[in-house]
Amino acid sequence: MSRIRDERRAAILLAARGEFCEKGLDAASMAEIARRAGIAKSTIYEYFTSKDQLLQQTCAQLWDEILAAMEEAASPEDSFRDRILRYYHYVERIMGELGGSLNLLVTNDPIRDTLYECVEEFQTLLFQKIGQAVHDAVASGELSAEADVKAITILLTTLPSPILLMSMQRAGIQRPMDVTLYLLL
């Protein structure tokens, strides 16, 4: 792709993320996504064949960003706890940018199934990466040899929940991920 085409595609994905998160799938409008991206509605279809595909690519881009943050957090010089905290701070920031929106999950639109497929793929990758980090922490002695790797992996994978984060923020808890991880680790 050319630089201009890449930039336009990125603008569409950013606009779509905002629209999907603010309005949910049912109310998200391709015309509004185009307006936000500064293009004509028909231009979106030069890049994405449908709202469904646009959602898939929007989710894929977000997951790629989160996985990249995990890779960045995986500095072997840092402790397991510090790496997990750095990753969770990133997730906390992303959730804040997205408004902790659950609108994406509350829909009767058939696109919801696409979203769930994207989430399942992401969870599988995330589970593998966190599971490896937990296994390595047990092997290095950072976590007890008696630690249940699978249970800790499940907890760490599901911990950054939008509901948990919003509840703790409403209660005035600063850095809710730090507090939660302190209890766990």
N, CA and C of each residue as an Amber inpcrd file, in Angstrom:
protein
   555
   0.8390000  -1.1950000   0.0000000   0.0000000   0.0000000   0.0000000
   0.8740000   1.2440000   0.0000000   0.3440000   2.2930000  -0.5770000
   1.0660000   3.5560000  -0.5700000   0.9030000   4.2140000   0.7980000
   1.7410000   5.1770000   1.0630000   1.7060000   5.8860000   2.3430000
   0.3410000   6.5440000   2.5550000  -0.1960000   7.1820000   1.5270000
  -1.4950000   7.8520000   1.6410000  -2.5940000   6.8320000   1.9220000
  -2.5490000   5.7370000   1.2310000  -3.5460000   4.6750000   1.4400000
  -3.4430000   4.1130000   2.8690000  -2.2280000   3.8990000   3.3460000
  -2.0140000   3.4150000   4.7120000  -2.5640000   4.4130000   5.7340000
  -2.2960000   5.6960000   5.5040000  -2.7690000   6.7390000   6.4220000
  -4.2950000   6.8140000   6.4290000  -4.8970000   6.6970000   5.2540000
  -6.3530000   6.7420000   5.1570000  -6.9680000   5.5260000   5.8710000
  -6.3890000   4.3600000   5.6670000  -6.8750000   3.1450000   6.3270000
  -6.7840000   3.2950000   7.8460000  -5.6610000   3.8320000   8.3230000
  -5.4780000   4.0490000   9.7620000  -6.5110000   5.0400000  10.3020000
  -6.8050000   6.0780000   9.5310000  -7.8050000   7.0710000   9.9550000
  -9.1950000   6.4390000  10.0390000  -9.5150000   5.5790000   9.1010000
 -10.8150000   4.8900000   9.1180000 -10.9070000   3.9960000  10.3530000
  -9.8550000   3.2350000  10.6280000  -9.8690000   2.3340000  11.7890000
  -9.9800000   3.1130000  13.0970000  -9.2920000   4.2310000  13.1940000
  -9.3790000   5.0570000  14.4020000 -10.7890000   5.6270000  14.5570000
 -11.3500000   6.1120000  13.4750000 -12.7110000   6.6440000  13.5080000
 -13.7160000   5.5480000  13.8740000 -13.5180000   4.3660000  13.3080000
 -14.4200000   3.2390000  13.6010000 -14.3280000   2.8450000  15.0700000
 -13.1310000   2.8230000  15.6210000 -12.9760000   2.4730000  17.0400000
 -13.7760000   3.4470000  17.8990000 -13.6410000   4.7290000  17.6200000
 -14.3860000   5.7260000  18.3810000 -15.8890000   5.5620000  18.2380000
 -16.3410000   5.3670000  17.0250000 -17.7760000   5.2220000  16.7580000
 -18.3380000   3.9610000  17.4180000 -17.6620000   2.8300000  17.2570000
 -18.1420000   1.5770000  17.8590000 -18.1790000   1.6770000  19.3760000
 -17.1550000   2.2770000  19.9630000 -17.0900000   2.3520000  21.4220000
 -18.0850000   3.3480000  22.0040000 -18.3130000   4.4360000  21.3210000
 -19.2480000   5.4410000  21.8230000 -20.6950000   5.0350000  21.6360000
 -21.0030000   4.4060000  20.5040000 -22.4050000   4.1690000  20.1650000
 -22.8150000   2.7100000  20.1750000 -21.8530000   1.8170000  20.2410000
 -22.1850000   0.4030000  20.1420000 -22.3710000   0.0230000  18.6860000
 -22.5420000  -1.2500000  18.4630000 -22.6180000  -1.7480000  17.0930000
 -23.9090000  -1.3470000  16.3900000 -25.0130000  -1.4570000  17.1000000
 -26.3000000  -1.1750000  16.4670000 -26.3890000   0.2610000  15.9630000
 -25.9050000   1.1930000  16.7680000 -26.0410000   2.6080000  16.4210000
 -24.8640000   3.1620000  15.6270000 -23.7930000   2.4010000  15.5220000
 -22.6270000   2.8770000  14.7690000 -23.0230000   3.0950000  13.3090000
 -22.5750000   4.1990000  12.7690000 -22.9540000   4.5850000  11.4180000
 -21.7220000   4.6910000  10.5240000 -21.7950000   4.0490000   9.3640000
 -20.6930000   4.1480000   8.4110000 -20.5240000   5.6000000   7.9480000
 -21.6260000   6.3340000   7.8310000 -21.5490000   7.7400000   7.4340000
 -20.8030000   8.5510000   8.4910000 -21.0610000   8.2540000   9.7710000
 -20.3830000   8.9770000  10.8490000 -18.9050000   8.5840000  10.9100000
 -18.6060000   7.3270000  10.6690000 -17.2060000   6.8900000  10.6340000
 -16.4750000   7.6440000   9.5180000 -17.1100000   7.7550000   8.3750000
 -16.5120000   8.4850000   7.2550000 -16.2990000   9.9540000   7.6250000
 -17.2980000  10.5700000   8.2640000 -17.1710000  11.9690000   8.6690000
 -15.9970000  12.1390000   9.6270000 -15.8920000  11.2470000  10.6080000
 -14.7920000  11.3180000  11.5730000 -13.4310000  11.1580000  10.8920000
 -13.3810000  10.3160000   9.8810000 -12.1200000  10.0620000   9.1730000
 -11.8300000  11.1420000   8.1220000 -12.8150000  11.9960000   7.8690000
 -12.6180000  13.0590000   6.8910000 -12.6500000  12.5780000   5.4520000
 -13.4790000  11.5720000   5.1870000 -13.5760000  11.0010000   3.8460000
 -15.0440000  10.8130000   3.4780000 -15.2860000  10.4630000   2.2400000
 -16.6390000  10.1330000   1.8050000 -16.9760000   8.7080000   2.2570000
 -18.2440000   8.4580000   2.5210000 -18.6760000   7.1370000   2.9690000
 -18.2510000   6.0480000   1.9800000 -18.3620000   6.3280000   0.7130000
 -18.0090000   5.3250000  -0.3030000 -16.5260000   4.9390000  -0.2340000
 -15.6960000   5.8330000   0.2690000 -14.2660000   5.5460000   0.3750000
 -14.0020000   4.4130000   1.3600000 -14.8110000   4.3220000   2.4080000
 -14.6390000   3.2370000   3.3810000 -14.6900000   1.8950000   2.6650000
 -15.6040000   1.7730000   1.7000000 -15.8020000   0.4970000   1.0090000
 -14.6730000   0.1600000   0.0320000 -13.7800000   1.1080000  -0.2090000
 -12.5720000   0.8100000  -0.9830000 -11.5670000   0.0410000  -0.1210000
 -11.7370000   0.1390000   1.2020000 -10.8230000  -0.4930000   2.1480000
 -11.4490000  -1.6860000   2.8700000 -12.7430000  -1.5950000   3.1250000
 -13.4570000  -2.6180000   3.8920000 -14.7740000  -2.9170000   3.1810000
 -15.0620000  -4.1850000   2.9890000 -16.2430000  -4.5580000   2.2130000
 -17.5440000  -4.3960000   2.9730000 -17.4720000  -4.3410000   4.3140000
 -18.7000000  -4.2720000   5.1090000 -18.4000000  -3.7270000   6.5040000
 -19.4470000  -3.4040000   7.2180000 -19.3270000  -2.9840000   8.6080000
 -18.7150000  -4.1250000   9.4260000 -19.0970000  -5.3400000   9.0900000
 -18.5830000  -6.5300000   9.7530000 -17.0630000  -6.6070000   9.6030000
 -16.5690000  -6.4520000   8.3940000 -15.1240000  -6.5130000   8.1660000
 -14.4150000  -5.3420000   8.8540000 -15.0340000  -4.1700000   8.8420000
 -14.4460000  -3.0140000   9.5170000 -14.3240000  -3.2880000  11.0130000
 -15.3430000  -3.8800000  11.6100000 -15.2770000  -4.2330000  13.0250000
 -14.1640000  -5.2500000  13.2670000 -14.0800000  -6.2710000  12.4250000
 -13.0240000  -7.2830000  12.5810000 -11.6470000  -6.6320000  12.5590000
 -11.4290000  -5.7460000  11.6030000 -10.1230000  -5.1030000  11.4770000
  -9.8590000  -4.1270000  12.6220000 -10.9040000  -3.4600000  13.1000000
 -10.7640000  -2.5580000  14.2430000 -10.3440000  -3.3480000  15.4730000
 -11.0130000  -4.4800000  15.7050000 -10.6610000  -5.3480000  16.8380000
  -9.2510000  -5.9040000  16.6730000  -8.9310000  -6.3630000  15.4860000
  -7.6030000  -6.9330000  15.2400000  -6.5120000  -5.9050000  15.5190000
  -6.7490000  -4.6640000  15.1140000  -5.7650000  -3.6200000  15.3580000
  -5.5950000  -3.3790000  16.8590000  -6.6970000  -3.3320000  17.5910000
  -6.6270000  -3.1290000  19.0330000  -5.8970000  -4.2890000  19.7000000
  -6.2170000  -5.5180000  19.3110000  -5.5510000  -6.6820000  19.9000000
  -4.0560000  -6.6410000  19.5970000  -3.7130000  -6.2620000  18.3570000
  -2.2980000  -6.1650000  17.9990000  -1.5740000  -5.1510000  18.8800000
  -2.2320000  -4.0340000  19.1620000  -1.6380000  -3.0180000  20.0350000
  -1.4240000  -3.5670000  21.4360000  -2.4030000  -4.2890000  21.9480000
  -2.2940000  -4.8450000  23.2980000  -1.2130000  -5.9140000  23.3460000
  -1.1630000  -6.7850000  22.3410000  -0.1300000  -7.8170000  22.3150000
   1.2620000  -7.1950000  22.1770000   1.3710000  -6.1320000  21.4070000
   2.6580000  -5.4400000  21.2790000   3.0730000  -4.8470000  22.6210000
   2.1090000  -4.3190000  23.3650000   2.4030000  -3.7890000  24.7010000
   2.8800000  -4.9030000  25.6230000   2.3020000  -6.0890000  25.4610000
   2.7560000  -7.2350000  26.2570000   4.1980000  -7.5850000  25.9140000
   4.5130000  -7.5840000  24.6240000   5.8780000  -7.8940000  24.2030000
   6.8530000  -6.8650000  24.7720000   6.4410000  -5.6050000  24.7260000
   7.2830000  -4.5360000  25.2530000   7.4690000  -4.7000000  26.7580000
   6.4200000  -5.1440000  27.4280000   6.4780000  -5.3320000  28.8800000
   7.2990000  -6.5470000  29.2720000   7.6750000  -7.3620000  28.3090000
   8.3420000  -8.6300000  28.5930000   9.8570000  -8.5040000  28.7600000
  10.3340000  -7.3780000  29.2050000  11.7700000  -7.1880000  29.3970000
  12.2890000  -8.1780000  30.4370000  13.2300000  -9.0280000  30.0470000
  13.7170000 -10.0590000  30.9720000  14.4700000  -9.4790000  32.1710000
  14.8910000  -8.2240000  32.1000000  15.6020000  -7.6060000  33.2250000
  14.6570000  -7.2810000  34.3810000  13.3750000  -7.1250000  34.0840000
  12.4060000  -6.7450000  35.1050000  11.7880000  -7.9780000  35.7520000
  11.2760000  -7.7750000  36.9350000  10.6060000  -8.8720000  37.6280000
   9.2850000  -9.1930000  36.9310000   8.7910000 -10.3760000  37.1890000
   7.4980000 -10.8090000  36.6510000   6.4120000  -9.8110000  37.0640000
   6.4030000  -9.4450000  38.3470000   5.3930000  -8.5090000  38.8540000
   5.4660000  -7.1770000  38.1040000   6.6650000  -6.6460000  37.8970000
   6.8110000  -5.3680000  37.1900000   6.3370000  -5.4710000  35.7420000
   6.6160000  -6.5960000  35.0980000   6.1690000  -6.7820000  33.7140000
   4.6400000  -6.8370000  33.6420000   4.0310000  -7.5760000  34.5620000
   2.5690000  -7.6740000  34.5740000   1.9560000  -6.3080000  34.8880000
   2.5300000  -5.5850000  35.8410000   2.0240000  -4.2410000  36.1640000
   2.1180000  -3.3080000  34.9610000   3.2400000  -3.3480000  34.2560000
   3.4110000  -2.4810000  33.0850000   2.3570000  -2.8140000  32.0270000
   2.1180000  -4.0880000  31.8050000   1.0880000  -4.5000000  30.8470000
  -0.2880000  -4.0120000  31.3080000  -0.6100000  -4.1960000  32.5750000
  -1.9270000  -3.7820000  33.0800000  -2.1070000  -2.2730000  33.0480000
  -1.0460000  -1.5160000  33.2640000  -1.1560000  -0.0630000  33.1410000
  -1.5440000   0.3060000  31.7170000  -0.9840000  -0.4010000  30.7650000
  -1.3360000  -0.1550000  29.3690000  -2.8120000  -0.5020000  29.1360000
  -3.2430000  -1.6610000  29.6210000  -4.6380000  -2.0710000  29.4480000
  -5.5690000  -1.0690000  30.1310000  -5.1750000  -0.6160000  31.3080000
  -5.9630000   0.3750000  32.0450000  -6.1120000   1.6560000  31.2160000
  -5.0210000   2.0810000  30.5880000  -5.0630000   3.2980000  29.7500000
  -5.9750000   3.0830000  28.5450000  -5.8520000   1.9290000  27.8960000
  -6.6990000   1.6350000  26.7370000  -8.1700000   1.6210000  27.1390000
  -8.4820000   0.9860000  28.2670000  -9.8720000   0.9510000  28.7190000
 -10.3790000   2.3580000  28.9950000  -9.5020000   3.2010000  29.5420000
  -9.8880000   4.5900000  29.7810000 -10.1650000   5.3210000  28.4790000
  -9.3290000   5.0860000  27.4690000  -9.5340000   5.7140000  26.1620000
 -10.8250000   5.2300000  25.5170000 -11.1250000   3.9630000  25.7190000
 -12.3420000   3.4040000  25.1330000 -13.5600000   3.7240000  25.9930000
 -13.3300000   4.3270000  27.1320000 -14.4240000   4.6630000  28.0180000
 -14.9470000   3.4440000  28.7600000 -14.1560000   2.3720000  28.8000000
 -14.6230000   1.1570000  29.4570000 -15.9310000   0.7060000  28.8430000
 -16.1310000   1.0620000  27.5920000 -17.4150000   0.8490000  26.9330000
 -17.7850000  -0.6150000  26.8340000 -18.9800000  -0.9040000  27.2920000
 -19.5150000  -2.2500000  27.1150000 -20.5480000  -2.2440000  25.9940000
 -20.7040000  -1.0850000  25.3340000 -21.6800000  -0.9900000  24.2480000
 -21.4270000  -2.0120000  23.1550000 -20.1640000  -2.3680000  22.9600000
 -19.8420000  -3.3170000  21.9040000 -20.4490000  -4.6820000  22.1700000
 -20.6400000  -5.0000000  23.4450000 -21.1260000  -6.3250000  23.7890000
 -22.6440000  -6.3830000  23.9120000 -23.2900000  -5.2220000  23.9880000
 -24.7290000  -5.1770000  24.1840000 -25.3880000  -4.8560000  22.8530000
 -25.6770000  -5.8660000  22.1090000 -26.2690000  -5.6760000  20.7950000
 -26.9540000  -6.9480000  20.3520000 -27.9450000  -6.7980000  19.5060000
 -28.5900000  -7.9480000  18.8940000 -28.1360000  -8.1020000  17.4500000
 -27.2790000  -7.1960000  17.0260000 -26.7690000  -7.1820000  15.6620000
 -25.9650000  -8.4560000  15.3950000 -26.0920000  -9.0400000  14.2200000
 -25.2920000 -10.2270000  13.8880000 -23.7820000  -9.9730000  13.9690000
 -23.3670000  -8.7080000  13.9010000 -21.9550000  -8.3750000  14.0040000
 -21.4010000  -8.8000000  15.3690000 -22.2770000  -8.9160000  16.3630000
 -21.8370000  -9.3180000  17.6980000 -21.0580000 -10.6330000  17.6350000
 -21.5190000 -11.5550000  16.7970000 -20.8280000 -12.8430000  16.6670000
 -19.4030000 -12.6510000  16.1550000 -19.2320000 -11.7110000  15.2360000
 -17.9030000 -11.3890000  14.7260000 -17.0230000 -10.8690000  15.8540000
 -17.5880000  -9.9880000  16.6690000 -16.8370000  -9.4410000  17.7920000
 -16.4200000 -10.5570000  18.7420000 -17.3270000 -11.4510000  19.0630000
 -16.9990000 -12.5500000  19.9750000 -15.9110000 -13.4470000  19.3860000
 -15.9340000 -13.6700000  18.0780000 -14.8760000 -14.4680000  17.4420000
 -13.5250000 -13.7780000  17.5970000 -13.5130000 -12.4600000  17.3910000
 -12.2700000 -11.6930000  17.5510000 -11.7690000 -11.7900000  18.9870000
 -12.6750000 -11.6480000  19.9420000 -12.3000000 -11.7020000  21.3490000
 -11.7450000 -13.0840000  21.6980000 -12.3760000 -14.1300000  21.1920000
 -11.8980000 -15.4860000  21.4850000 -10.4900000 -15.7110000  20.9380000
 -10.2250000 -15.2430000  19.7290000  -8.8840000 -15.3780000  19.1550000
  -7.8620000 -14.6350000  20.0110000  -8.2250000 -13.4170000  20.3990000
  -7.3290000 -12.6120000  21.2240000  -7.0840000 -13.2830000  22.5720000
  -8.1380000 -13.7760000  23.2090000  -7.9880000 -14.4250000  24.5090000
  -7.0650000 -15.6370000  24.4290000  -7.1360000 -16.3780000  23.3510000
  -6.2710000 -17.5410000  23.1800000  -4.8070000 -17.1020000  23.1350000
  -4.5120000 -16.0770000  22.3510000  -3.1350000 -15.5610000  22.2740000
  -2.6830000 -14.9990000  23.6150000  -3.5560000 -14.2380000  24.2410000
  -3.2330000 -13.6330000  25.5260000  -2.9670000 -14.7070000  26.5750000
  -3.8020000 -15.7400000  26.5920000  -3.6410000 -16.8360000  27.5400000
  -2.2790000 -17.5130000  27.3320000  -1.8930000 -17.7130000  26.0800000
  -0.6020000 -18.3400000  25.7970000   0.5550000 -17.4740000  26.3020000
   0.4910000 -16.1660000  26.0270000   1.5850000 -15.2730000  26.4120000
   1.6870000 -15.1340000  27.9300000   0.5590000 -14.9310000  28.5820000
   0.5880000 -14.7960000  30.0410000   0.9600000 -16.1380000  30.6780000
   0.4440000 -17.2220000  30.1270000   0.7900000 -18.5440000  30.6460000
   2.2850000 -18.7970000  30.5910000   2.9210000 -18.4050000  29.4890000
   4.3700000 -18.5790000  29.3700000   5.0960000 -17.7180000  30.4000000
   4.6300000 -16.4920000  30.6010000   5.2510000 -15.6050000  31.5920000
   5.1170000 -16.1810000  33.0060000   3.9580000 -16.7450000  33.3220000
   3.7570000 -17.3610000  34.6410000   4.6720000 -18.5710000  34.7810000
   4.7090000 -19.4100000  33.7600000   5.5820000 -20.5920000  33.7850000
   7.0370000 -20.1740000  34.0150000   7.4920000 -19.1450000  33.2990000
   8.8630000 -18.6670000  33.4470000   9.1150000 -18.1180000  34.8540000
   8.1110000 -17.4440000  35.4330000   8.2470000 -16.8970000  36.7850000
   8.3550000 -18.0160000  37.8190000   7.6290000 -19.0990000  37.6070000
   7.7420000 -20.2600000  38.4990000   9.1310000 -20.8840000  38.3340000
   9.5720000 -21.0420000  37.0940000  10.8730000 -21.6550000  36.8220000
  12.0260000 -20.8400000  37.4070000  11.8870000 -19.5150000  37.4190000
  12.9610000 -18.6500000  37.9360000  12.8730000 -18.4530000  39.4440000
  11.8030000 -18.9430000  40.0600000  11.6530000 -18.7970000  41.5060000
  10.9260000 -17.5310000  41.9290000  10.4850000 -16.7050000  40.9580000
   9.7380000 -15.4940000  41.3150000   8.3640000 -15.8420000  41.8890000
   7.7950000 -16.9260000  41.4120000   6.5570000 -17.4490000  41.9760000
   6.8660000 -18.8110000  42.5690000   6.1220000 -19.1830000  43.5710000
   6.3290000 -20.4560000  44.2550000   6.2390000 -21.6300000  43.2890000
   7.0680000 -22.6200000  43.5300000   7.0410000 -23.8350000  42.7170000
   5.7010000 -24.5480000  42.8600000   4.9800000 -24.2460000  43.9260000
   3.6780000 -24.8580000  44.1620000   2.5420000 -24.0790000  43.4920000
   2.8800000 -22.9660000  42.8400000   1.8620000 -22.1250000  42.2020000
   1.1260000 -22.9040000  41.1220000  -0.1500000 -22.7030000  41.0530000
  -0.9760000 -23.3290000  40.0150000  -0.9070000 -22.4270000  38.7790000
  -0.0510000 -22.7930000  37.8430000   0.2070000 -21.9640000  36.6590000
  -1.0850000 -21.6710000  35.9030000  -1.9120000 -22.6910000  35.7200000
  -3.1490000 -22.5010000  34.9600000  -4.0950000 -21.5290000  35.6730000
  -4.2620000 -21.6800000  36.9840000  -5.1650000 -20.8020000  37.7410000
  -4.6670000 -19.3540000  37.7220000  -3.3520000 -19.1760000  37.9250000
  -2.7970000 -17.8190000  37.9080000  -2.9480000 -17.2110000  36.5200000
  -2.7230000 -17.9960000  35.4860000  -2.8730000 -17.5230000  34.1110000
  -4.3090000 -17.0780000  33.8450000  -5.2690000 -17.8650000  34.2760000
  -6.6790000 -17.4950000  34.0880000  -6.9860000 -16.2030000  34.8240000
  -6.5360000 -16.0860000  36.0650000  -6.7790000 -14.8560000  36.8310000
  -6.1480000 -13.6450000  36.1530000  -4.8930000 -13.7710000  35.7540000
  -4.2120000 -12.6390000  35.1300000  -4.7980000 -12.2840000  33.7680000
  -5.2960000 -13.2790000  33.0580000  -5.8700000 -13.0380000  31.7350000
  -7.2140000 -12.3340000  31.8320000  -7.9980000 -12.6720000  32.8320000
  -9.3490000 -12.1100000  32.9480000  -9.4230000 -10.9290000  33.8950000
  -8.3510000 -10.6530000  34.6050000  -8.3580000  -9.5920000  35.6120000
  -8.6770000  -8.2020000  35.0800000  -8.1010000  -7.7650000  33.9620000
  -8.4070000  -6.3980000  33.5300000  -9.8080000  -6.2910000  32.9280000
 -10.7960000  -6.4980000  33.7530000 -12.1930000  -6.4640000  33.3360000
 -12.7140000  -5.0270000  33.3380000 -13.4320000  -4.6200000  32.3030000
 -14.0080000  -3.2710000  32.3040000 -14.9300000  -3.0450000  33.4990000
 -15.6600000  -4.0630000  33.9020000 -16.5850000  -3.9080000  35.0340000
 -15.8010000  -3.6840000  36.3220000 -14.7680000  -4.4810000  36.5500000
 -13.9300000  -4.3170000  37.7330000 -13.2720000  -2.9440000  37.7380000
 -12.6960000  -2.5600000  36.6160000 -12.0090000  -1.2800000  36.5160000
 -12.9610000  -0.1190000  36.7900000 -14.1290000  -0.1330000  36.1490000
 -15.0930000   0.9560000  36.3600000 -15.5660000   0.9950000  37.8100000
 -15.8340000  -0.1510000  38.4070000 -16.3080000  -0.2010000  39.7960000
 -15.2670000   0.3820000  40.7440000 -14.0160000   0.0260000  40.5430000
 -12.9570000   0.5310000  41.4180000 -12.7340000   2.0290000  41.2000000
 -12.8190000   2.4770000  39.9580000 -12.6530000   3.9030000  39.6920000
 -13.7920000   4.7090000  40.3150000 -15.0130000   4.2020000  40.2120000
 -16.1670000   4.8830000  40.8320000 -16.0220000   4.9550000  42.3460000
 -15.3440000   3.9750000  42.9350000 -15.1230000   3.9630000  44.3760000
 -13.9550000   4.8690000  44.7710000 -13.3470000   5.5230000  43.7840000
 -12.2540000   6.4540000  44.0500000 -10.9040000   5.7970000  44.2380000
 -10.7790000   4.5510000  43.8340000  -9.5210000   3.8330000  43.9830000
  -8.5840000   4.2340000  42.8490000  -7.4360000   4.7720000  43.2320000
  -6.4330000   5.1580000  42.2460000  -5.6350000   3.9240000  41.8410000
  -5.2880000   3.8130000  40.5870000  -4.4990000   2.6950000  40.0510000
  -5.1060000   1.3510000  40.4660000  -6.3520000   1.0920000  40.0670000
  -7.0300000  -0.1460000  40.4880000  -6.2950000  -1.4200000  40.0870000
  -5.5730000  -1.4000000  38.9860000  -4.8520000  -2.6100000  38.5950000
  -3.7210000  -2.9010000  39.5690000  -3.0490000  -1.8560000  40.0740000
  -1.9910000  -2.0680000  41.0560000  -2.5450000  -2.7340000  42.3150000
  -3.6920000  -2.2300000  42.7710000  -4.3130000  -2.7670000  43.9780000
  -4.6730000  -4.2300000  43.7820000  -5.2870000  -4.5370000  42.6680000
  -5.7200000  -5.9130000  42.3980000  -4.5240000  -6.8530000  42.2830000
  -3.4980000  -6.4220000  41.5700000  -2.3150000  -7.2630000  41.4240000
  -1.5680000  -7.4300000  42.7420000  -1.5790000  -6.4050000  43.5820000
  -0.9370000  -6.5270000  44.8840000  -1.5770000  -7.6710000  45.6720000
  -2.8880000  -7.7670000  45.6070000  -3.5830000  -8.8520000  46.3060000
  -3.2700000 -10.2180000  45.7010000  -3.1160000 -10.2460000  44.3870000
  -2.8830000 -11.5080000  43.7070000  -1.4250000 -11.9630000  43.7980000
  -0.5070000 -11.0390000  43.5920000   0.9010000 -11.4040000  43.5380000
   1.5930000 -11.0640000  44.8410000
